[in-house]
Amino acid sequence: MSYGTKLIAGLIGTLILCIFIGGLSHSISTGFAGFDGGAPFMIIGLIVCALAIYDFWDECVRKK
């Protein structure tokens, strides 16, 4: 794939993943589990989003 196509597709995919994980975390924290029950998932979600952003940068943005 060309650089521009890879950049746009990677950005869209990473954004969709992070928005989904953020919404799921928000839903768990404000729902039945409460903040205390949703905190572990929130921490894991932040780590997963950070890893996804790093992988996007490593695969799509950084010139090798």
C-alpha positions in Angstrom: 0.0 0.0 0.0 1.1 3.6 -0.5 2.1 5.7 2.4 -1.0 7.9 2.4 -3.4 5.0 2.2 -1.6 3.2 5.0 -1.7 6.4 7.1 -5.4 7.1 6.6 -6.5 3.4 7.1 -4.3 3.1 10.2 -5.6 6.3 11.7 -9.2 5.4 11.1 -8.8 1.9 12.6 -6.9 3.2 15.6 -9.5 5.9 16.3 -12.4 3.5 16.0 -10.7 1.1 18.4 -9.8 3.8 21.0 -13.3 5.3 20.8 -14.9 1.9 21.3 -12.7 1.0 24.3 -13.3 4.5 25.8 -17.1 4.1 25.4 -17.1 0.7 26.8 -15.0 1.8 29.8 -17.3 4.8 30.4 -20.4 2.5 30.2 -18.9 0.1 32.7 -17.8 2.8 35.1 -21.2 4.7 35.1 -23.3 1.6 35.1 -23.9 -1.1 37.6 -20.2 -1.7 38.4 -19.6 2.0 39.5 -16.3 3.7 39.3 -14.6 1.2 41.7 -15.7 -1.8 39.6 -14.8 -0.1 36.3 -11.4 1.2 37.3 -9.5 -2.0 36.5 -11.0 -2.1 33.0 -10.3 1.6 32.6 -6.6 1.0 33.3 -6.4 -2.0 31.0 -8.3 0.1 28.3 -5.8 2.9 28.6 -2.9 0.5 28.2 -4.5 -1.1 25.2 -5.1 2.3 23.6 -1.6 3.3 24.2 -0.3 0.2 22.6 -2.6 0.6 19.6 -1.3 4.2 19.2 2.3 3.1 19.4 1.7 0.3 16.8 0.0 2.9 14.5 3.0 5.1 14.8 5.5 2.2 14.4 3.7 0.8 11.3 2.3 3.8 9.5 4.1 7.0 10.5 7.7 6.1 11.2 9.9 5.9 8.1 12.0 2.7 8.2 
